[in-house]
Amino acid sequence: MTFETVENVLNIQTDAIMTLAMAAILLLIGYAVKNRVTFLSKYCIPAPVIGGFIFMFVTFAGYTTKTFTFSFTNTFQDPFMLAFFTTVGLGASLSLLKKGGILLIVYWLCAGVISVFQNLIGIGVGTLVGLEAPYALLSSAIAMIGGHGAAGSYGSTFESLGYSAAMGVGAAAATFGLISGVLVGGPLGRYLIVKYDLKPEEKQINYDDIKSVNAATGEKLSSLDIIKNVVVIIVCMAVGTMVSSWIGNLIGMSFPNYVGAMFVAVVVRNLNDHFHLYRFSFPLVDGIGDVMLNLYLALALMTLKLWELAALMGGVLLIVLCQVVFIVAVSYFVIFRILGKNYDAAVMCSGLCGHGLGATPTAIVNMTAVTERYGMSSRAFMVVPIVGAFLVDMIYQPQTIAFIKFFVPAASSMVGN
């Protein structure tokens, strides 16, 4: 960490390790505050969100008073996200995927249809307020479902076409979505559970042996077993990145690294189930994933700059506000009922708000905050990560490209044919 005063403003620069250490401390602060503030616990606000928000307002105070600023080296955020999705993939045994059944398909289709409506909302509201189509689309499914990665990828394409504010608009919209996703998801799930007096099922038909599939054997893992599990995670991350790069070259546009990593991890898990190549430990892998998820979100929120949301002024701000209202309303009035109007449906709606406005890690954090208070939902934790991290892209990406080709003809050659 270095300190430098420039024009009476203290600039605090942190290297990658110090940035990570600060995020870790903020995560613990978040848990401590949540345990002491009834409101935060009651409404299922995730701990990394609390810690990250506290620091966001600290940096905002420094910016507005022109007394101090932070310059972070945020090296670990993307690898942590990649590691988290890899652990999700390693938890996807084929026997569990089969158990998703009709619920998995229904939730997937719901998420896909929502992504279409998000683009329709963006184009519709953008047309009403006179906002150019690229900016409207960057405020829609691209940023809401694709997150910062997709916003950066598509934003770069639009900037090359002359839309100079595209990167800023995309990043700001994704930031607003991420913040909104973690603020509305937990409270919505909690409200549904309390209003309808929902309880988790003691025995879930076709899901009651989920825990047995990934259960610990009771035997202590050797040091070599632990190393093998960690090595597999790292190798899946590396190979998955290569797979995503190949797919990106094939389709002519950026393809998320985490999708390739998750796919490779699913393949490795099921090959290992069949051939027993190494002693897989789900509790170990799941624990690693939980740490990666929480640190990822703490890093993401800690390094956000609230003042950069100024790019959301005017029509863009109106669109993203409409997106938030839409996802909450459709989750409450439609999706909750389609999914069965039960405890699992309530938890899944909290997850839908997460990956429908921000990112799949946000969905997991939302559901974790709800289930820590009210009880486990095996269905939700099996279905939501798979759809949010991978399956929804199969609908959201093609239809978004179709919207771009129709409303931004000059971009057609740059997003694939």
C-alpha positions in Angstrom: 0.0 0.0 0.0 1.3 3.4 -1.0 0.2 6.9 -0.2 0.6 9.9 -2.5 -0.8 13.4 -2.2 -1.8 15.0 -5.5 -3.4 18.5 -5.4 -4.3 18.1 -1.7 -6.0 14.8 -2.4 -4.6 11.7 -0.7 -4.4 8.8 -3.2 -4.2 5.4 -1.5 -3.0 2.7 -3.9 -3.3 -0.9 -3.0 -1.7 -3.9 -4.7 -3.6 -7.1 -5.4 -2.9 -8.7 -2.0 -3.8 -5.7 0.0 -7.0 -5.3 -2.0 -7.9 -8.9 -1.3 -7.1 -8.5 2.4 -9.4 -5.5 2.6 -12.2 -7.4 0.9 -11.8 -10.3 3.3 -11.9 -8.0 6.3 -15.0 -6.2 4.9 -16.6 -9.6 4.5 -16.1 -10.4 8.2 -17.4 -6.9 9.1 -20.4 -7.6 7.0 -21.2 -10.8 8.9 -20.6 -9.0 12.3 -22.9 -6.1 11.3 -25.6 -8.5 10.0 -25.6 -10.5 13.2 -26.1 -7.3 15.3 -28.6 -5.4 13.2 -31.9 -7.2 13.2 -33.2 -5.4 10.1 -30.4 -6.7 7.9 -30.8 -10.2 9.2 -34.6 -10.1 9.0 -34.6 -9.0 5.4 -31.9 -11.4 4.3 -29.3 -8.8 3.1 -26.1 -10.8 2.3 -23.0 -10.2 4.4 -20.6 -9.3 1.5 -23.1 -6.7 0.4 -23.2 -5.1 3.8 -19.4 -5.0 4.0 -19.0 -3.8 0.4 -21.6 -1.1 0.8 -20.0 0.3 4.0 -16.7 0.7 2.1 -18.5 2.1 -1.0 -19.8 4.9 1.1 -16.4 5.5 2.6 -14.9 6.0 -0.8 -17.8 8.1 -1.9 -17.3 10.4 1.1 -13.6 10.7 0.1 -14.6 11.6 -3.5 -17.2 14.1 -2.6 -15.1 15.9 -0.1 -12.0 15.7 -2.3 -9.9 14.5 0.6 -8.9 11.0 -0.4 -9.3 8.3 -3.1 -8.5 4.6 -3.5 -6.8 3.0 -6.5 -7.2 -0.7 -6.3 -5.4 -3.5 -8.1 -8.4 -5.9 -8.4 -6.6 -8.9 -9.8 -8.5 -11.7 -8.0 -12.1 -10.8 -8.7 -12.4 -12.6 -12.0 -10.4 -15.7 -11.0 -12.6 -16.0 -7.9 -15.7 -15.8 -10.0 -14.2 -18.4 -12.4 -13.4 -20.7 -9.4 -16.9 -20.4 -8.0 -18.5 -21.4 -11.2 -16.1 -24.3 -11.6 -17.1 -25.6 -8.1 -20.8 -25.3 -9.2 -20.0 -27.5 -12.2 -18.2 -30.0 -10.1 -21.3 -30.3 -8.0 -23.5 -31.2 -11.0 -23.5 -34.9 -11.0 -25.6 -36.3 -13.9 -27.9 -38.0 -11.4 -28.7 -34.6 -9.9 -29.2 -33.0 -13.3 -31.7 -35.6 -14.2 -33.6 -34.8 -11.0 -34.1 -31.2 -12.2 -36.7 -32.6 -14.5 -39.6 -30.4 -15.4 -38.8 -27.7 -12.8 -35.4 -27.1 -14.4 -37.1 -26.7 -17.8 -39.8 -24.4 -16.5 -37.4 -22.2 -14.7 -35.1 -22.1 -17.7 -37.9 -21.0 -20.0 -39.1 -18.4 -17.5 -35.6 -16.9 -17.3 -35.3 -16.9 -21.1 -38.7 -15.3 -21.7 -37.8 -12.6 -19.1 -34.6 -11.8 -21.0 -36.7 -11.2 -24.1 -39.0 -8.8 -22.2 -36.0 -7.0 -20.8 -34.8 -6.2 -24.3 -38.4 -5.2 -25.3 -38.5 -2.9 -22.3 -35.2 -1.3 -23.2 -36.1 -0.7 -26.8 -39.7 0.5 -25.9 -38.7 2.9 -23.2 -35.6 4.0 -25.2 -37.8 4.8 -28.2 -40.2 6.9 -26.0 -37.4 9.0 -24.6 -35.4 9.3 -27.8 -32.5 7.1 -26.6 -30.3 5.5 -29.3 -30.8 1.7 -29.6 -27.3 0.7 -28.6 -27.6 2.5 -25.3 -31.1 1.1 -24.7 -29.9 -2.5 -25.4 -26.9 -2.0 -23.1 -29.3 -1.1 -20.3 -31.4 -4.3 -21.0 -30.5 -8.0 -21.0 -26.9 -7.4 -21.9 -26.2 -5.7 -18.6 -28.9 -7.2 -16.5 -28.2 -10.9 -17.3 -24.8 -10.7 -18.9 -23.3 -8.5 -16.2 -20.1 -6.5 -16.5 -18.5 -9.0 -18.8 -21.2 -8.8 -21.5 -21.6 -5.1 -21.0 -17.9 -4.6 -21.7 -17.9 -6.9 -24.7 -20.9 -5.4 -26.4 -20.0 -1.9 -25.3 -16.6 -2.3 -27.0 -18.4 -3.3 -30.2 -20.8 -0.3 -30.0 -17.9 2.1 -29.3 -16.1 0.9 -32.4 -19.3 2.0 -34.3 -19.1 5.5 -32.9 -21.2 5.3 -29.8 -18.6 6.8 -27.5 -20.4 6.4 -24.2 -21.2 2.7 -24.7 -18.6 1.3 -22.3 -19.6 3.7 -19.6 -23.3 3.2 -20.0 -22.9 -0.6 -20.0 -20.7 -0.6 -16.9 -23.0 1.7 -15.1 -26.1 -0.3 -16.0 -24.4 -3.5 -14.9 -23.4 -1.9 -11.6 -26.9 -0.6 -10.9 -28.2 -4.1 -11.7 -25.8 -5.8 -9.4 -26.6 -3.5 -6.5 -30.3 -3.8 -7.2 -30.2 -7.6 -7.4 -28.7 -8.0 -4.0 -31.0 -5.4 -2.4 -34.3 -6.8 -3.7 -33.7 -10.5 -4.0 -33.4 -11.4 -0.3 -36.3 -9.2 0.8 -38.6 -10.5 -1.9 -37.9 -14.1 -0.9 -38.5 -13.3 2.7 -41.7 -11.4 1.9 -43.2 -14.4 0.0 -42.2 -16.8 2.7 -43.7 -14.7 5.5 -46.9 -13.7 3.6 -47.8 -17.3 2.6 -46.3 -18.9 5.8 -44.1 -21.2 3.7 -42.0 -23.9 5.2 -39.3 -26.1 3.6 -40.3 -29.6 3.0 -38.8 -32.2 5.3 -38.7 -34.7 2.5 -38.7 -33.5 -1.1 -40.0 -36.0 -3.7 -37.3 -36.9 -6.2 -34.9 -34.6 -4.4 -34.7 -36.3 -0.9 -31.5 -38.1 -1.9 -29.6 -35.1 -3.3 -27.5 -34.9 -0.2 -26.6 -38.5 -0.4 -25.2 -38.1 -3.9 -22.8 -35.5 -2.7 -22.5 -36.6 0.9 -19.1 -36.9 2.6 -18.0 -40.5 3.1 -17.1 -40.0 6.7 -13.5 -40.9 5.9 -10.8 -38.3 6.5 -9.3 -36.9 3.3 -5.6 -37.3 3.0 -3.4 -34.3 2.1 -3.0 -35.8 -1.4 -6.8 -36.1 -1.7 -7.2 -32.4 -0.9 -4.5 -31.5 -3.3 -6.1 -33.5 -6.1 -9.5 -31.8 -5.5 -7.9 -28.3 -5.6 -5.8 -29.2 -8.7 -8.9 -30.4 -10.6 -10.6 -27.0 -9.9 -7.6 -25.1 -11.2 -7.2 -27.3 -14.3 -11.0 -27.0 -15.1 -10.6 -23.2 -14.8 -7.7 -23.3 -17.2 -9.2 -25.7 -19.8 -12.6 -23.9 -19.5 -11.0 -20.6 -20.4 -9.5 -22.2 -23.5 -12.9 -23.7 -24.4 -14.6 -20.3 -24.0 -12.0 -18.7 -26.2 -12.5 -21.4 -28.9 -16.3 -20.8 -28.8 -15.8 -17.1 -28.9 -13.7 -17.4 -32.1 -16.3 -19.7 -33.6 -19.3 -17.4 -33.0 -17.3 -14.2 -33.7 -17.8 -12.5 -30.3 -16.7 -12.7 -26.7 -17.9 -15.8 -24.8 -17.8 -15.8 -20.9 -14.9 -17.7 -19.5 -17.0 -19.0 -16.6 -19.4 -20.8 -18.9 -16.5 -22.8 -20.4 -15.1 -23.6 -16.9 -18.5 -24.7 -15.6 -19.0 -27.0 -18.7 -15.6 -28.6 -18.3 -16.2 -29.1 -14.6 -19.5 -30.8 -15.3 -17.8 -33.2 -17.7 -14.9 -33.9 -15.3 -17.3 -34.6 -12.4 -19.3 -37.1 -14.4 -16.3 -38.8 -15.9 -14.9 -39.2 -12.3 -18.2 -40.6 -11.1 -17.9 -43.3 -13.7 -14.2 -44.0 -13.8 -13.2 -43.0 -10.2 -10.1 -41.1 -11.3 -9.7 -39.4 -7.9 -11.5 -39.2 -4.6 -13.9 -36.3 -5.1 -15.1 -34.5 -2.0 -18.2 -32.3 -2.5 -18.1 -30.8 1.0 -14.5 -29.6 0.3 -15.3 -28.3 -3.2 -18.5 -26.7 -2.0 -16.7 -25.0 0.9 -14.1 -23.6 -1.5 -16.8 -22.3 -3.8 -18.6 -20.6 -0.9 -15.4 -18.8 0.0 -14.7 -17.8 -3.6 -18.3 -16.5 -4.0 -18.3 -14.3 -0.9 -14.8 -12.9 -1.7 -15.8 -12.2 -5.3 -18.9 -10.3 -4.3 -17.0 -8.4 -1.6 -14.3 -7.4 -4.1 -16.9 -6.4 -6.7 -18.9 -4.1 -4.4 -15.9 -2.7 -2.5 -14.3 -1.4 -5.7 -17.4 0.1 -7.3 -17.5 3.8 -7.6 -20.9 5.2 -6.9 -20.2 8.5 -8.6 -19.7 6.6 -11.9 -23.4 5.9 -11.8 -23.8 9.4 -13.2 -23.7 7.7 -16.6 -27.2 6.5 -15.8 -28.8 9.9 -16.1 -31.8 10.4 -18.3 -33.2 7.7 -20.5 -30.7 5.0 -19.4 -31.6 5.5 -15.7 -35.3 5.2 -16.6 -34.7 2.0 -18.4 -32.8 0.3 -15.6 -35.3 1.4 -13.1 -38.0 -0.2 -15.3 -35.9 -3.4 -15.4 -35.8 -3.6 -11.6 -39.5 -3.0 -11.2 -40.2 -5.5 -14.0 -38.1 -8.3 -12.5 -39.6 -7.8 -9.0 -43.2 -7.7 -10.3 -42.9 -10.6 -12.6 -41.2 -12.7 -9.9 -43.9 -11.9 -7.4 -47.0 -12.1 -9.6 -46.1 -14.6 -12.2 -43.0 -16.7 -11.7 -43.7 -17.5 -8.0 -47.0 -19.1 -9.1 -45.7 -20.8 -12.1 -43.0 -22.5 -10.0 -45.6 -23.9 -7.5 -46.2 -21.1 -5.0 -44.3 -23.0 -2.4 -41.1 -22.5 -0.3 -38.8 -23.6 -3.1 -40.5 -21.1 -5.5 -40.0 -18.3 -3.0 -36.2 -19.1 -2.7 -35.9 -19.4 -6.5 -37.6 -16.0 -7.0 -34.9 -14.4 -4.8 -32.3 -16.1 -7.0 -34.0 -15.0 -10.1 -33.8 -11.3 -9.0 -30.0 -12.0 -8.5 -29.1 -13.4 -11.9 -31.9 -11.5 -13.7 -30.4 -8.1 -12.6 -26.8 -8.8 -11.8 -25.0 -12.2 -11.9 -25.4 -15.8 -10.8 -23.1 -15.3 -7.8 -25.6 -12.7 -6.7 -28.4 -15.2 -7.0 -26.6 -17.7 -4.9 -25.8 -15.1 -2.2 -29.5 -14.1 -2.2 -30.7 -17.7 -1.8 -28.1 -18.4 0.9 -29.2 -15.4 2.9 -32.9 -16.6 2.7 -32.2 -20.2 3.5 -29.8 -19.5 6.3 -32.8 -17.9 8.1 -35.7 -20.1 6.9 -34.3 -23.5 5.9 -32.7 -25.3 3.0 -34.1 -25.6 -0.5 -32.3 -28.3 -2.4 -34.4 -27.7 -5.5 -33.5 -24.0 -5.7 -29.8 -24.6 -5.2 -29.8 -27.3 -7.9 -31.8 -25.5 -10.6 -30.9 -21.7 -10.3 -27.1 -22.0 -10.6 -27.3 -24.2 -13.7 -29.9 -21.9 -15.4 -28.3 -18.6 -14.4 -24.7 -19.6 -15.2 -25.3 -21.4 -18.5 -28.7 -22.4 -19.8 -30.2 -18.9 -19.9 -27.3 -17.8 -22.2 -28.7 -20.2 -24.8 -31.8 -18.0 -25.0 -30.5 -14.6 -24.0 -27.5 -14.5 -26.3 -29.2 -15.4 -29.6 -32.2 -13.2 -29.1 -30.0 -10.2 -28.0 -28.0 -10.6 -31.1 -31.2 -10.6 -33.1 -32.3 -7.4 -31.4 -28.9 -5.8 -32.3 -29.1 -6.9 -35.9 -32.6 -5.5 -36.2 -32.2 -2.2 -34.4 -28.4 -1.5 -35.0 -27.8 -2.8 -38.5 -24.3 -1.5 -38.6 -23.3 -3.9 -35.8 -24.5 -7.0 -37.7 -21.2 -7.9 -39.1 -19.5 -7.6 -35.7 -21.7 -9.8 -33.7 -21.8 -12.8 -35.9 -24.0 -13.8 -38.8 
